[in-house]
Amino acid sequence: MLFKQRGEQGRWQRLKLSLWPRVSWRRSALYYLKRMLRLSGTPYAIAMGTAIGAAASVTPFFGFHFIITFAIAWVLRANMIAGAIGTFAGNPLTFPVIWASTYEIGHFILEGGNGEAPARLPDLVLHQPFGQILPLIKPMVIGSIPLGLILGAVVYLIVYKAVCAYQQERRERLTSLRDRTSARNLMAESGQNT
């Protein structure tokens, strides 16, 4: 094959690449940004899909973020690929901060007081049986709603403006290219007629 890997990647190598990019964080972020901007669809569909994905990644339903994103994106007629890209807001680096924030916000909403997240919340969520983490999940679900709405609104505004600007610039570039090609063709035809 033309682009086949030289050697098979082991589990450790795949895990390492999923947690830490091969080249740099900046290059990986720019890659996903360009992928999102180049999607076909209206600015609303792309921005809403990305916002839904970002908001779904705040929920404590680890492993179901894509399913939640696709279901909501289908209902709201948003772009599902943009939604999948938006779920990258929740990643191994941001999950500890997200989970602690959702727990504290949810605890504040439910109890009215200041409740700090347990010190080893990510370990508890990932490694304990469901029955033991159920008391932690309830405040996290409640706290993820306002946090997800705020994050989704911010992502929607940023992506909507970026997609509108990109699509406008692309239309202008294609119109300019079409005009130059038409002018060249007219000059070539007039040169043949004389």
C-alpha positions in Angstrom: 0.0 0.0 0.0 1.0 3.5 -0.6 0.6 5.0 2.9 0.9 1.9 5.1 2.8 2.1 8.3 6.3 0.7 8.3 5.7 -1.5 11.3 2.7 -2.6 13.3 2.0 -0.4 16.3 1.7 -2.2 19.6 -0.9 -1.3 22.2 1.5 0.9 24.1 2.4 2.9 21.0 -1.3 3.4 20.1 -2.1 4.5 23.7 0.9 6.9 23.7 -0.2 8.5 20.4 -3.8 8.8 21.5 -2.6 10.7 24.6 0.3 12.7 23.2 0.5 13.8 19.5 3.4 12.7 17.4 4.4 16.2 16.3 3.0 18.9 18.5 -0.2 20.0 20.2 -0.4 23.1 18.1 -0.1 21.2 14.8 -2.8 18.7 15.9 -5.1 21.5 16.9 -4.7 23.3 13.6 -5.3 20.0 11.8 -8.7 19.5 13.5 -9.5 23.2 13.0 -8.9 23.0 9.3 -10.8 19.7 9.1 -13.8 21.4 10.8 -13.7 24.5 8.6 -13.5 22.5 5.4 -16.6 20.5 6.2 -19.5 20.9 3.7 -22.6 22.3 5.3 -24.1 25.5 6.5 -22.3 27.5 9.2 -25.2 26.7 11.6 -24.8 22.9 11.1 -21.1 22.9 11.5 -21.1 25.2 14.5 -24.0 23.5 16.2 -22.4 20.1 15.7 -19.1 21.2 17.2 -21.0 22.9 20.1 -23.0 19.7 20.8 -19.8 17.6 20.8 -18.1 20.0 23.2 -21.1 20.1 25.5 -21.5 16.3 25.4 -17.9 15.8 26.4 -18.5 17.6 29.7 -21.0 14.9 30.8 -19.7 12.1 33.0 -21.0 9.4 30.6 -17.4 8.4 29.6 -17.6 6.3 26.5 -21.0 7.5 25.4 -20.0 11.0 24.2 -20.2 10.1 20.5 -23.6 8.5 20.9 -25.0 11.4 22.8 -23.5 13.8 20.3 -24.9 12.0 17.3 -28.4 11.7 18.8 -28.6 15.4 19.6 -27.0 16.4 16.3 -29.5 14.3 14.4 -32.4 15.9 16.2 -31.1 19.5 15.7 -29.9 18.8 12.1 -26.3 19.5 13.0 -23.2 18.2 11.3 -22.3 14.9 12.9 -18.7 15.0 11.8 -18.3 18.4 13.4 -19.9 16.9 16.5 -17.3 14.2 16.6 -14.5 16.8 16.3 -16.2 18.8 19.1 -16.0 15.8 21.5 -12.2 16.3 21.5 -12.8 19.1 24.1 -13.0 16.2 26.5 -9.7 14.3 26.5 -7.4 12.7 29.0 -5.8 16.1 29.8 -9.1 17.9 30.4 -11.2 15.2 32.0 -9.9 15.7 35.6 -10.6 19.4 35.4 -14.0 18.8 33.8 -15.1 16.2 36.3 -14.0 18.2 39.3 -15.8 21.3 38.0 -19.0 19.4 37.2 -18.9 17.7 40.7 -18.5 21.0 42.5 -21.1 22.9 40.4 -23.6 20.0 40.8 -22.9 19.8 44.6 -23.5 23.5 44.9 -26.8 23.2 43.0 -28.0 20.2 45.0 -26.7 21.0 48.4 -26.4 24.8 48.3 -23.0 24.7 50.0 -19.4 24.5 48.9 -18.5 20.9 48.2 -15.0 20.0 47.1 -14.5 17.2 44.7 -12.8 14.1 46.1 -9.0 14.2 45.7 -8.8 11.1 43.5 -12.0 11.7 41.5 -10.7 10.5 38.1 -9.4 7.2 39.7 -12.7 6.7 41.5 -14.8 7.3 38.4 -12.7 5.0 36.2 -11.8 2.2 38.5 -14.6 1.7 41.0 -17.7 -0.4 40.5 -20.8 1.5 39.4 -22.6 1.1 42.7 -19.8 2.9 44.6 -19.5 5.9 42.2 -23.3 6.4 41.8 -23.3 9.1 44.6 -20.6 10.9 42.7 -22.3 10.7 39.3 -25.5 12.5 40.4 -23.8 15.9 41.2 -21.6 15.5 38.1 -24.7 15.0 35.8 -26.4 18.0 37.4 -23.2 20.1 37.2 -22.6 19.1 33.6 -25.8 20.8 32.4 -24.9 24.5 33.0 -21.2 23.9 32.2 -22.1 22.1 29.0 -24.5 24.9 28.0 -21.9 27.6 28.6 -19.2 25.7 26.8 -21.5 24.9 23.9 -22.6 28.5 23.5 -19.0 29.8 23.5 -17.9 27.1 21.0 -20.9 27.8 18.8 -20.2 31.5 18.6 -16.5 31.0 17.8 -17.0 28.2 15.3 -19.9 30.0 13.6 -17.9 33.2 13.0 -14.9 31.1 11.8 -16.9 29.0 9.4 -18.7 32.1 8.0 -15.4 33.9 7.4 -13.7 30.8 5.9 -16.7 30.1 3.5 -16.9 33.8 2.5 -13.1 33.9 1.7 -13.4 30.6 -0.2 -16.3 31.9 -2.3 -14.4 35.1 -3.1 -11.3 33.1 -4.1 -13.3 30.8 -6.4 -15.1 33.7 -8.0 -11.7 35.4 -8.6 -10.3 32.2 -10.1 -13.4 31.8 -12.3 -13.1 35.4 -13.5 -9.4 35.0 -14.4 -10.1 31.7 -16.2 -13.0 33.3 -18.2 -10.8 36.3 -19.1 -8.0 33.9 -20.3 -10.4 31.9 -22.4 -11.8 35.1 -24.0 -8.3 36.3 -24.8 -7.4 32.9 -26.3 -10.6 32.9 -28.4 -10.1 36.4 -29.7 -6.5 35.5 -30.6 -7.6 32.6 -32.7 -10.3 34.7 -34.5 -7.8 37.2 -35.7 
